[in-house]
């Protein structure tokens, strides 16, 4: 985790039910704070501040919730979006102890050598498809990283791939995701275009097809 403390002020909320709509029109968003064996806190926060916090903290960075100089350390458990404008309509926090082991989804990011913004494969005209954008880990809240890197410089040739087992896991962090999952793979542009044409341009189906091809290729190589 970075040294940056993320803090958010909250107020107790009396408004519930259909009246919450009026609350949102006043620039406030309803939130719930689940506590350890105690009654949940029904609260409200500034909508603009909350949006900034959610983007910054995600579900992997502790947030200090403050009211009347009293602090609650919590993690974002759930966010609910307004269907019409995709704004935050509700957020659920889970309070945590400083010495509590927590599970969190951590974003996975490529790491390049200084001066590069793409992998050797991409610089050579090949295509890198990312199959996994986050992994599940367990650690003390203060040890949770903001991201987990993989060495994208190892993606050089067609069929090169990065697995979860290749990720750079920080000290004091336990990886819970399947080690055999593919994180990113290299493909020839023609293979991706053919899959795209065959599957009517569905990115998700392309991923599934190319992942299956990679797994088949890996299996064939193992058998040999």
Secondary structure, 3 states (H helix, E strand, C coil): CCCCCCEEECEECCCCHHHHHHHHHCCEEEEEEECCCCCCEEEEEEHHHHHHHHHHHCCCCCEEEEECCEEEEEEEEEEEECCCCCCEEEEEEEECCCCCEEEEEEEEEEECCCCCCCCHHHHCCCEEEECCCEEEEEEEHHHCCCCEEEEHHHCCCCCCEEEHHHCECCCCCEECCCCCCEEEEEECHHHHHHHHHHCCCCHHHHHHHHHHHHHHHHHHHHHC
